Amino acid sequence: MASREDSNYSRDMKTKFFRQPFRWLLLPAVVALFAAGCATHEQHSFNKDFNQSLPTAPNYYIEGVDATHFKVIATQGSPAQGADRIIYVKQAATAVAASEAKHRGWSAWDLNYISDSDRGWMREVIAEVSRKNAVEKSTDDH
């Protein structure tokens, strides 16, 4: 005859068996979550990097870098009202694009705003910068 303690033991073992797989699935889920967080771009402070004091405190990062183009993503860093907020974010994106193009040694480039979105209090501008005359012409025509 089975005692009451044996019955509880059996029930407890079944419960632990079903809980155990979830414990093993939790660790990979947490690792995947942190890895995804690390894949985001590090935003830089425009005001700090360019010694400016724009009231929207724009942040930016550069992505899609190759030999002939890159993108500048500029976002509003602090809340502000009115139409000036988009002007400040675009001003930051333009300055970052010019600085990066100069850093790459490009003598001419095109700047195209490909996205401008309003996310509540935050504006985001995405600008694509393409190098003009990727093959620089030689001044020696002999």
Phi and psi in radians as a Rosetta constraint file:
Dihedral C 1 N 2 CA 2 C 2 CIRCULARHARMONIC -1.384 0.35
Dihedral N 2 CA 2 C 2 N 3 CIRCULARHARMONIC 2.389 0.35
Dihedral C 2 N 3 CA 3 C 3 CIRCULARHARMONIC -1.464 0.35
Dihedral N 3 CA 3 C 3 N 4 CIRCULARHARMONIC 2.940 0.35
Dihedral C 3 N 4 CA 4 C 4 CIRCULARHARMONIC -1.151 0.35
Dihedral N 4 CA 4 C 4 N 5 CIRCULARHARMONIC -0.582 0.35
Dihedral C 4 N 5 CA 5 C 5 CIRCULARHARMONIC -1.134 0.35
Dihedral N 5 CA 5 C 5 N 6 CIRCULARHARMONIC -0.676 0.35
Dihedral C 5 N 6 CA 6 C 6 CIRCULARHARMONIC -1.119 0.35
Dihedral N 6 CA 6 C 6 N 7 CIRCULARHARMONIC -0.658 0.35
Dihedral C 6 N 7 CA 7 C 7 CIRCULARHARMONIC -1.150 0.35
Dihedral N 7 CA 7 C 7 N 8 CIRCULARHARMONIC -0.750 0.35
Dihedral C 7 N 8 CA 8 C 8 CIRCULARHARMONIC -1.146 0.35
Dihedral N 8 CA 8 C 8 N 9 CIRCULARHARMONIC -0.670 0.35
Dihedral C 8 N 9 CA 9 C 9 CIRCULARHARMONIC -1.080 0.35
Dihedral N 9 CA 9 C 9 N 10 CIRCULARHARMONIC -0.787 0.35
Dihedral C 9 N 10 CA 10 C 10 CIRCULARHARMONIC -1.100 0.35
Dihedral N 10 CA 10 C 10 N 11 CIRCULARHARMONIC -0.768 0.35
Dihedral C 10 N 11 CA 11 C 11 CIRCULARHARMONIC -1.116 0.35
Dihedral N 11 CA 11 C 11 N 12 CIRCULARHARMONIC -0.736 0.35
Dihedral C 11 N 12 CA 12 C 12 CIRCULARHARMONIC -1.120 0.35
Dihedral N 12 CA 12 C 12 N 13 CIRCULARHARMONIC -0.665 0.35
Dihedral C 12 N 13 CA 13 C 13 CIRCULARHARMONIC -1.152 0.35
Dihedral N 13 CA 13 C 13 N 14 CIRCULARHARMONIC -0.704 0.35
Dihedral C 13 N 14 CA 14 C 14 CIRCULARHARMONIC -1.119 0.35
Dihedral N 14 CA 14 C 14 N 15 CIRCULARHARMONIC -0.726 0.35
Dihedral C 14 N 15 CA 15 C 15 CIRCULARHARMONIC -1.121 0.35
Dihedral N 15 CA 15 C 15 N 16 CIRCULARHARMONIC -0.780 0.35
Dihedral C 15 N 16 CA 16 C 16 CIRCULARHARMONIC -1.128 0.35
Dihedral N 16 CA 16 C 16 N 17 CIRCULARHARMONIC -0.632 0.35
Dihedral C 16 N 17 CA 17 C 17 CIRCULARHARMONIC -1.097 0.35
Dihedral N 17 CA 17 C 17 N 18 CIRCULARHARMONIC -0.705 0.35
Dihedral C 17 N 18 CA 18 C 18 CIRCULARHARMONIC -1.364 0.35
Dihedral N 18 CA 18 C 18 N 19 CIRCULARHARMONIC -0.452 0.35
Dihedral C 18 N 19 CA 19 C 19 CIRCULARHARMONIC -1.402 0.35
Dihedral N 19 CA 19 C 19 N 20 CIRCULARHARMONIC -0.526 0.35
Dihedral C 19 N 20 CA 20 C 20 CIRCULARHARMONIC -1.045 0.35
Dihedral N 20 CA 20 C 20 N 21 CIRCULARHARMONIC -0.791 0.35
Dihedral C 20 N 21 CA 21 C 21 CIRCULARHARMONIC -1.053 0.35
Dihedral N 21 CA 21 C 21 N 22 CIRCULARHARMONIC -0.595 0.35
Dihedral C 21 N 22 CA 22 C 22 CIRCULARHARMONIC -1.150 0.35
Dihedral N 22 CA 22 C 22 N 23 CIRCULARHARMONIC -0.587 0.35
Dihedral C 22 N 23 CA 23 C 23 CIRCULARHARMONIC -1.140 0.35
Dihedral N 23 CA 23 C 23 N 24 CIRCULARHARMONIC -0.695 0.35
Dihedral C 23 N 24 CA 24 C 24 CIRCULARHARMONIC -1.294 0.35
Dihedral N 24 CA 24 C 24 N 25 CIRCULARHARMONIC -0.455 0.35
Dihedral C 24 N 25 CA 25 C 25 CIRCULARHARMONIC -1.415 0.35
Dihedral N 25 CA 25 C 25 N 26 CIRCULARHARMONIC -0.388 0.35
Dihedral C 25 N 26 CA 26 C 26 CIRCULARHARMONIC -1.158 0.35
Dihedral N 26 CA 26 C 26 N 27 CIRCULARHARMONIC -0.751 0.35
Dihedral C 26 N 27 CA 27 C 27 CIRCULARHARMONIC -1.065 0.35
Dihedral N 27 CA 27 C 27 N 28 CIRCULARHARMONIC -0.888 0.35
Dihedral C 27 N 28 CA 28 C 28 CIRCULARHARMONIC -1.074 0.35
Dihedral N 28 CA 28 C 28 N 29 CIRCULARHARMONIC -0.590 0.35
Dihedral C 28 N 29 CA 29 C 29 CIRCULARHARMONIC -1.141 0.35
Dihedral N 29 CA 29 C 29 N 30 CIRCULARHARMONIC -0.722 0.35
Dihedral C 29 N 30 CA 30 C 30 CIRCULARHARMONIC -1.165 0.35
Dihedral N 30 CA 30 C 30 N 31 CIRCULARHARMONIC -0.746 0.35
Dihedral C 30 N 31 CA 31 C 31 CIRCULARHARMONIC -1.086 0.35
Dihedral N 31 CA 31 C 31 N 32 CIRCULARHARMONIC -0.755 0.35
Dihedral C 31 N 32 CA 32 C 32 CIRCULARHARMONIC -1.106 0.35
Dihedral N 32 CA 32 C 32 N 33 CIRCULARHARMONIC -0.673 0.35
Dihedral C 32 N 33 CA 33 C 33 CIRCULARHARMONIC -1.115 0.35
Dihedral N 33 CA 33 C 33 N 34 CIRCULARHARMONIC -0.783 0.35
Dihedral C 33 N 34 CA 34 C 34 CIRCULARHARMONIC -1.186 0.35
Dihedral N 34 CA 34 C 34 N 35 CIRCULARHARMONIC -0.642 0.35
Dihedral C 34 N 35 CA 35 C 35 CIRCULARHARMONIC -1.130 0.35
Dihedral N 35 CA 35 C 35 N 36 CIRCULARHARMONIC -0.692 0.35
Dihedral C 35 N 36 CA 36 C 36 CIRCULARHARMONIC -1.154 0.35
Dihedral N 36 CA 36 C 36 N 37 CIRCULARHARMONIC -0.648 0.35
Dihedral C 36 N 37 CA 37 C 37 CIRCULARHARMONIC -1.156 0.35
Dihedral N 37 CA 37 C 37 N 38 CIRCULARHARMONIC -0.551 0.35
Dihedral C 37 N 38 CA 38 C 38 CIRCULARHARMONIC -1.330 0.35
Dihedral N 38 CA 38 C 38 N 39 CIRCULARHARMONIC -0.263 0.35
Dihedral C 38 N 39 CA 39 C 39 CIRCULARHARMONIC -1.427 0.35
Dihedral N 39 CA 39 C 39 N 40 CIRCULARHARMONIC -0.149 0.35
Dihedral C 39 N 40 CA 40 C 40 CIRCULARHARMONIC -1.331 0.35
Dihedral N 40 CA 40 C 40 N 41 CIRCULARHARMONIC 2.724 0.35
Dihedral C 40 N 41 CA 41 C 41 CIRCULARHARMONIC -1.375 0.35
Dihedral N 41 CA 41 C 41 N 42 CIRCULARHARMONIC 2.537 0.35
Dihedral C 41 N 42 CA 42 C 42 CIRCULARHARMONIC -1.417 0.35
Dihedral N 42 CA 42 C 42 N 43 CIRCULARHARMONIC 2.114 0.35
Dihedral C 42 N 43 CA 43 C 43 CIRCULARHARMONIC -1.459 0.35
Dihedral N 43 CA 43 C 43 N 44 CIRCULARHARMONIC 2.521 0.35
Dihedral C 43 N 44 CA 44 C 44 CIRCULARHARMONIC -1.964 0.35
Dihedral N 44 CA 44 C 44 N 45 CIRCULARHARMONIC 2.608 0.35
Dihedral C 44 N 45 CA 45 C 45 CIRCULARHARMONIC -1.435 0.35
Dihedral N 45 CA 45 C 45 N 46 CIRCULARHARMONIC 2.079 0.35
Dihedral C 45 N 46 CA 46 C 46 CIRCULARHARMONIC -1.100 0.35
Dihedral N 46 CA 46 C 46 N 47 CIRCULARHARMONIC -0.813 0.35
Dihedral C 46 N 47 CA 47 C 47 CIRCULARHARMONIC -1.018 0.35
Dihedral N 47 CA 47 C 47 N 48 CIRCULARHARMONIC -0.712 0.35
Dihedral C 47 N 48 CA 48 C 48 CIRCULARHARMONIC -1.256 0.35
Dihedral N 48 CA 48 C 48 N 49 CIRCULARHARMONIC -0.843 0.35
Dihedral C 48 N 49 CA 49 C 49 CIRCULARHARMONIC -1.210 0.35
Dihedral N 49 CA 49 C 49 N 50 CIRCULARHARMONIC -0.530 0.35
Dihedral C 49 N 50 CA 50 C 50 CIRCULARHARMONIC -1.933 0.35
Dihedral N 50 CA 50 C 50 N 51 CIRCULARHARMONIC 0.199 0.35
Dihedral C 50 N 51 CA 51 C 51 CIRCULARHARMONIC 0.900 0.35
Dihedral N 51 CA 51 C 51 N 52 CIRCULARHARMONIC 0.898 0.35
Dihedral C 51 N 52 CA 52 C 52 CIRCULARHARMONIC -2.070 0.35
Dihedral N 52 CA 52 C 52 N 53 CIRCULARHARMONIC 3.057 0.35
Dihedral C 52 N 53 CA 53 C 53 CIRCULARHARMONIC -2.463 0.35
Dihedral N 53 CA 53 C 53 N 54 CIRCULARHARMONIC 0.903 0.35
Dihedral C 53 N 54 CA 54 C 54 CIRCULARHARMONIC -1.165 0.35
Dihedral N 54 CA 54 C 54 N 55 CIRCULARHARMONIC 2.386 0.35
Dihedral C 54 N 55 CA 55 C 55 CIRCULARHARMONIC -1.127 0.35
Dihedral N 55 CA 55 C 55 N 56 CIRCULARHARMONIC -0.415 0.35
Dihedral C 55 N 56 CA 56 C 56 CIRCULARHARMONIC -1.472 0.35
Dihedral N 56 CA 56 C 56 N 57 CIRCULARHARMONIC -0.057 0.35
Dihedral C 56 N 57 CA 57 C 57 CIRCULARHARMONIC 0.813 0.35
Dihedral N 57 CA 57 C 57 N 58 CIRCULARHARMONIC 1.039 0.35
Dihedral C 57 N 58 CA 58 C 58 CIRCULARHARMONIC -1.070 0.35
Dihedral N 58 CA 58 C 58 N 59 CIRCULARHARMONIC 2.559 0.35
Dihedral C 58 N 59 CA 59 C 59 CIRCULARHARMONIC -1.998 0.35
Dihedral N 59 CA 59 C 59 N 60 CIRCULARHARMONIC 2.735 0.35
Dihedral C 59 N 60 CA 60 C 60 CIRCULARHARMONIC -2.645 0.35
Dihedral N 60 CA 60 C 60 N 61 CIRCULARHARMONIC 2.830 0.35
Dihedral C 60 N 61 CA 61 C 61 CIRCULARHARMONIC -2.667 0.35
Dihedral N 61 CA 61 C 61 N 62 CIRCULARHARMONIC 2.815 0.35
Dihedral C 61 N 62 CA 62 C 62 CIRCULARHARMONIC -2.009 0.35
Dihedral N 62 CA 62 C 62 N 63 CIRCULARHARMONIC 2.379 0.35
Dihedral C 62 N 63 CA 63 C 63 CIRCULARHARMONIC -2.481 0.35
Dihedral N 63 CA 63 C 63 N 64 CIRCULARHARMONIC 2.972 0.35
Dihedral C 63 N 64 CA 64 C 64 CIRCULARHARMONIC 1.131 0.35
Dihedral N 64 CA 64 C 64 N 65 CIRCULARHARMONIC 0.671 0.35
Dihedral C 64 N 65 CA 65 C 65 CIRCULARHARMONIC -1.359 0.35
Dihedral N 65 CA 65 C 65 N 66 CIRCULARHARMONIC 2.183 0.35
Dihedral C 65 N 66 CA 66 C 66 CIRCULARHARMONIC -2.562 0.35
Dihedral N 66 CA 66 C 66 N 67 CIRCULARHARMONIC -2.932 0.35
Dihedral C 66 N 67 CA 67 C 67 CIRCULARHARMONIC -1.215 0.35
Dihedral N 67 CA 67 C 67 N 68 CIRCULARHARMONIC -0.386 0.35
Dihedral C 67 N 68 CA 68 C 68 CIRCULARHARMONIC -2.145 0.35
Dihedral N 68 CA 68 C 68 N 69 CIRCULARHARMONIC -0.119 0.35
Dihedral C 68 N 69 CA 69 C 69 CIRCULARHARMONIC -2.808 0.35
Dihedral N 69 CA 69 C 69 N 70 CIRCULARHARMONIC 2.852 0.35
Dihedral C 69 N 70 CA 70 C 70 CIRCULARHARMONIC -2.762 0.35
Dihedral N 70 CA 70 C 70 N 71 CIRCULARHARMONIC 2.914 0.35
Dihedral C 70 N 71 CA 71 C 71 CIRCULARHARMONIC -2.049 0.35
Dihedral N 71 CA 71 C 71 N 72 CIRCULARHARMONIC 2.500 0.35
Dihedral C 71 N 72 CA 72 C 72 CIRCULARHARMONIC -1.966 0.35
Dihedral N 72 CA 72 C 72 N 73 CIRCULARHARMONIC 2.173 0.35
Dihedral C 72 N 73 CA 73 C 73 CIRCULARHARMONIC -1.934 0.35
Dihedral N 73 CA 73 C 73 N 74 CIRCULARHARMONIC 2.046 0.35
Dihedral C 73 N 74 CA 74 C 74 CIRCULARHARMONIC -2.056 0.35
Dihedral N 74 CA 74 C 74 N 75 CIRCULARHARMONIC 2.364 0.35
Dihedral C 74 N 75 CA 75 C 75 CIRCULARHARMONIC -2.243 0.35
Dihedral N 75 CA 75 C 75 N 76 CIRCULARHARMONIC 2.706 0.35
Dihedral C 75 N 76 CA 76 C 76 CIRCULARHARMONIC -1.295 0.35
Dihedral N 76 CA 76 C 76 N 77 CIRCULARHARMONIC 2.227 0.35
Dihedral C 76 N 77 CA 77 C 77 CIRCULARHARMONIC -1.625 0.35
Dihedral N 77 CA 77 C 77 N 78 CIRCULARHARMONIC -0.366 0.35
Dihedral C 77 N 78 CA 78 C 78 CIRCULARHARMONIC -2.459 0.35
Dihedral N 78 CA 78 C 78 N 79 CIRCULARHARMONIC 2.650 0.35
Dihedral C 78 N 79 CA 79 C 79 CIRCULARHARMONIC -1.093 0.35
Dihedral N 79 CA 79 C 79 N 80 CIRCULARHARMONIC 2.483 0.35
Dihedral C 79 N 80 CA 80 C 80 CIRCULARHARMONIC -2.726 0.35
Dihedral N 80 CA 80 C 80 N 81 CIRCULARHARMONIC 2.708 0.35
Dihedral C 80 N 81 CA 81 C 81 CIRCULARHARMONIC -1.922 0.35
Dihedral N 81 CA 81 C 81 N 82 CIRCULARHARMONIC 2.781 0.35
Dihedral C 81 N 82 CA 82 C 82 CIRCULARHARMONIC 1.600 0.35
Dihedral N 82 CA 82 C 82 N 83 CIRCULARHARMONIC 3.061 0.35
Dihedral C 82 N 83 CA 83 C 83 CIRCULARHARMONIC -1.267 0.35
Dihedral N 83 CA 83 C 83 N 84 CIRCULARHARMONIC -0.361 0.35
Dihedral C 83 N 84 CA 84 C 84 CIRCULARHARMONIC -1.093 0.35
Dihedral N 84 CA 84 C 84 N 85 CIRCULARHARMONIC -0.448 0.35
Dihedral C 84 N 85 CA 85 C 85 CIRCULARHARMONIC -1.090 0.35
Dihedral N 85 CA 85 C 85 N 86 CIRCULARHARMONIC -0.657 0.35
Dihedral C 85 N 86 CA 86 C 86 CIRCULARHARMONIC -1.257 0.35
Dihedral N 86 CA 86 C 86 N 87 CIRCULARHARMONIC -0.571 0.35
Dihedral C 86 N 87 CA 87 C 87 CIRCULARHARMONIC -1.099 0.35
Dihedral N 87 CA 87 C 87 N 88 CIRCULARHARMONIC -0.765 0.35
Dihedral C 87 N 88 CA 88 C 88 CIRCULARHARMONIC -1.145 0.35
Dihedral N 88 CA 88 C 88 N 89 CIRCULARHARMONIC -0.700 0.35
Dihedral C 88 N 89 CA 89 C 89 CIRCULARHARMONIC -1.180 0.35
Dihedral N 89 CA 89 C 89 N 90 CIRCULARHARMONIC -0.717 0.35
Dihedral C 89 N 90 CA 90 C 90 CIRCULARHARMONIC -1.181 0.35
Dihedral N 90 CA 90 C 90 N 91 CIRCULARHARMONIC -0.628 0.35
Dihedral C 90 N 91 CA 91 C 91 CIRCULARHARMONIC -1.068 0.35
Dihedral N 91 CA 91 C 91 N 92 CIRCULARHARMONIC -0.740 0.35
Dihedral C 91 N 92 CA 92 C 92 CIRCULARHARMONIC -1.135 0.35
Dihedral N 92 CA 92 C 92 N 93 CIRCULARHARMONIC -0.787 0.35
Dihedral C 92 N 93 CA 93 C 93 CIRCULARHARMONIC -1.060 0.35
Dihedral N 93 CA 93 C 93 N 94 CIRCULARHARMONIC -0.706 0.35
Dihedral C 93 N 94 CA 94 C 94 CIRCULARHARMONIC -1.143 0.35
Dihedral N 94 CA 94 C 94 N 95 CIRCULARHARMONIC -0.766 0.35
Dihedral C 94 N 95 CA 95 C 95 CIRCULARHARMONIC -1.139 0.35
Dihedral N 95 CA 95 C 95 N 96 CIRCULARHARMONIC -0.713 0.35
Dihedral C 95 N 96 CA 96 C 96 CIRCULARHARMONIC -1.132 0.35
Dihedral N 96 CA 96 C 96 N 97 CIRCULARHARMONIC -0.738 0.35
Dihedral C 96 N 97 CA 97 C 97 CIRCULARHARMONIC -1.071 0.35
Dihedral N 97 CA 97 C 97 N 98 CIRCULARHARMONIC -0.792 0.35
Dihedral C 97 N 98 CA 98 C 98 CIRCULARHARMONIC -1.111 0.35
Dihedral N 98 CA 98 C 98 N 99 CIRCULARHARMONIC -0.730 0.35
Dihedral C 98 N 99 CA 99 C 99 CIRCULARHARMONIC -1.135 0.35
Dihedral N 99 CA 99 C 99 N 100 CIRCULARHARMONIC -0.771 0.35
Dihedral C 99 N 100 CA 100 C 100 CIRCULARHARMONIC -1.165 0.35
Dihedral N 100 CA 100 C 100 N 101 CIRCULARHARMONIC -0.710 0.35
Dihedral C 100 N 101 CA 101 C 101 CIRCULARHARMONIC -1.108 0.35
Dihedral N 101 CA 101 C 101 N 102 CIRCULARHARMONIC -0.733 0.35
Dihedral C 101 N 102 CA 102 C 102 CIRCULARHARMONIC -1.124 0.35
Dihedral N 102 CA 102 C 102 N 103 CIRCULARHARMONIC -0.732 0.35
Dihedral C 102 N 103 CA 103 C 103 CIRCULARHARMONIC -1.031 0.35
Dihedral N 103 CA 103 C 103 N 104 CIRCULARHARMONIC -0.611 0.35
Dihedral C 103 N 104 CA 104 C 104 CIRCULARHARMONIC -1.411 0.35
Dihedral N 104 CA 104 C 104 N 105 CIRCULARHARMONIC -0.127 0.35
Dihedral C 104 N 105 CA 105 C 105 CIRCULARHARMONIC 1.442 0.35
Dihedral N 105 CA 105 C 105 N 106 CIRCULARHARMONIC 0.311 0.35
Dihedral C 105 N 106 CA 106 C 106 CIRCULARHARMONIC -1.359 0.35
Dihedral N 106 CA 106 C 106 N 107 CIRCULARHARMONIC 2.305 0.35
Dihedral C 106 N 107 CA 107 C 107 CIRCULARHARMONIC -1.548 0.35
Dihedral N 107 CA 107 C 107 N 108 CIRCULARHARMONIC -0.419 0.35
Dihedral C 107 N 108 CA 108 C 108 CIRCULARHARMONIC -2.563 0.35
Dihedral N 108 CA 108 C 108 N 109 CIRCULARHARMONIC 2.519 0.35
Dihedral C 108 N 109 CA 109 C 109 CIRCULARHARMONIC -2.712 0.35
Dihedral N 109 CA 109 C 109 N 110 CIRCULARHARMONIC 2.811 0.35
Dihedral C 109 N 110 CA 110 C 110 CIRCULARHARMONIC -1.915 0.35
Dihedral N 110 CA 110 C 110 N 111 CIRCULARHARMONIC 2.443 0.35
Dihedral C 110 N 111 CA 111 C 111 CIRCULARHARMONIC -2.054 0.35
Dihedral N 111 CA 111 C 111 N 112 CIRCULARHARMONIC 2.103 0.35
Dihedral C 111 N 112 CA 112 C 112 CIRCULARHARMONIC -2.187 0.35
Dihedral N 112 CA 112 C 112 N 113 CIRCULARHARMONIC 2.188 0.35
Dihedral C 112 N 113 CA 113 C 113 CIRCULARHARMONIC -1.394 0.35
Dihedral N 113 CA 113 C 113 N 114 CIRCULARHARMONIC 2.017 0.35
Dihedral C 113 N 114 CA 114 C 114 CIRCULARHARMONIC -1.780 0.35
Dihedral N 114 CA 114 C 114 N 115 CIRCULARHARMONIC -0.216 0.35
Dihedral C 114 N 115 CA 115 C 115 CIRCULARHARMONIC -2.720 0.35
Dihedral N 115 CA 115 C 115 N 116 CIRCULARHARMONIC 2.448 0.35
Dihedral C 115 N 116 CA 116 C 116 CIRCULARHARMONIC -2.500 0.35
Dihedral N 116 CA 116 C 116 N 117 CIRCULARHARMONIC 1.907 0.35
Dihedral C 116 N 117 CA 117 C 117 CIRCULARHARMONIC -2.178 0.35
Dihedral N 117 CA 117 C 117 N 118 CIRCULARHARMONIC 2.632 0.35
Dihedral C 117 N 118 CA 118 C 118 CIRCULARHARMONIC -1.952 0.35
Dihedral N 118 CA 118 C 118 N 119 CIRCULARHARMONIC 2.006 0.35
Dihedral C 118 N 119 CA 119 C 119 CIRCULARHARMONIC -1.964 0.35
Dihedral N 119 CA 119 C 119 N 120 CIRCULARHARMONIC 1.139 0.35
Dihedral C 119 N 120 CA 120 C 120 CIRCULARHARMONIC 1.353 0.35
Dihedral N 120 CA 120 C 120 N 121 CIRCULARHARMONIC -2.049 0.35
Dihedral C 120 N 121 CA 121 C 121 CIRCULARHARMONIC -1.436 0.35
Dihedral N 121 CA 121 C 121 N 122 CIRCULARHARMONIC -0.190 0.35
Dihedral C 121 N 122 CA 122 C 122 CIRCULARHARMONIC -1.883 0.35
Dihedral N 122 CA 122 C 122 N 123 CIRCULARHARMONIC 2.257 0.35
Dihedral C 122 N 123 CA 123 C 123 CIRCULARHARMONIC -1.695 0.35
Dihedral N 123 CA 123 C 123 N 124 CIRCULARHARMONIC 2.525 0.35
Dihedral C 123 N 124 CA 124 C 124 CIRCULARHARMONIC -2.276 0.35
Dihedral N 124 CA 124 C 124 N 125 CIRCULARHARMONIC 2.313 0.35
Dihedral C 124 N 125 CA 125 C 125 CIRCULARHARMONIC -2.146 0.35
Dihedral N 125 CA 125 C 125 N 126 CIRCULARHARMONIC 2.319 0.35
Dihedral C 125 N 126 CA 126 C 126 CIRCULARHARMONIC -2.030 0.35
Dihedral N 126 CA 126 C 126 N 127 CIRCULARHARMONIC 2.148 0.35
Dihedral C 126 N 127 CA 127 C 127 CIRCULARHARMONIC -2.075 0.35
Dihedral N 127 CA 127 C 127 N 128 CIRCULARHARMONIC 2.348 0.35
Dihedral C 127 N 128 CA 128 C 128 CIRCULARHARMONIC -1.789 0.35
Dihedral N 128 CA 128 C 128 N 129 CIRCULARHARMONIC 2.283 0.35
Dihedral C 128 N 129 CA 129 C 129 CIRCULARHARMONIC -2.016 0.35
Dihedral N 129 CA 129 C 129 N 130 CIRCULARHARMONIC 2.152 0.35
Dihedral C 129 N 130 CA 130 C 130 CIRCULARHARMONIC -2.111 0.35
Dihedral N 130 CA 130 C 130 N 131 CIRCULARHARMONIC 2.385 0.35
Dihedral C 130 N 131 CA 131 C 131 CIRCULARHARMONIC -1.268 0.35
Dihedral N 131 CA 131 C 131 N 132 CIRCULARHARMONIC 2.327 0.35
Dihedral C 131 N 132 CA 132 C 132 CIRCULARHARMONIC -1.539 0.35
Dihedral N 132 CA 132 C 132 N 133 CIRCULARHARMONIC 2.558 0.35
Dihedral C 132 N 133 CA 133 C 133 CIRCULARHARMONIC 0.874 0.35
Dihedral N 133 CA 133 C 133 N 134 CIRCULARHARMONIC 1.091 0.35
Dihedral C 133 N 134 CA 134 C 134 CIRCULARHARMONIC -0.947 0.35
Dihedral N 134 CA 134 C 134 N 135 CIRCULARHARMONIC -0.551 0.35
Dihedral C 134 N 135 CA 135 C 135 CIRCULARHARMONIC -1.803 0.35
Dihedral N 135 CA 135 C 135 N 136 CIRCULARHARMONIC 1.811 0.35
Dihedral C 135 N 136 CA 136 C 136 CIRCULARHARMONIC -1.120 0.35
Dihedral N 136 CA 136 C 136 N 137 CIRCULARHARMONIC 2.370 0.35
Dihedral C 136 N 137 CA 137 C 137 CIRCULARHARMONIC -1.295 0.35
Dihedral N 137 CA 137 C 137 N 138 CIRCULARHARMONIC 2.456 0.35
Dihedral C 137 N 138 CA 138 C 138 CIRCULARHARMONIC -1.405 0.35
Dihedral N 138 CA 138 C 138 N 139 CIRCULARHARMONIC 2.487 0.35
Dihedral C 138 N 139 CA 139 C 139 CIRCULARHARMONIC -1.416 0.35
Dihedral N 139 CA 139 C 139 N 140 CIRCULARHARMONIC -0.197 0.35
Dihedral C 139 N 140 CA 140 C 140 CIRCULARHARMONIC -1.628 0.35
Dihedral N 140 CA 140 C 140 N 141 CIRCULARHARMONIC 1.796 0.35
Dihedral C 140 N 141 CA 141 C 141 CIRCULARHARMONIC -1.736 0.35
Dihedral N 141 CA 141 C 141 N 142 CIRCULARHARMONIC 0.311 0.35
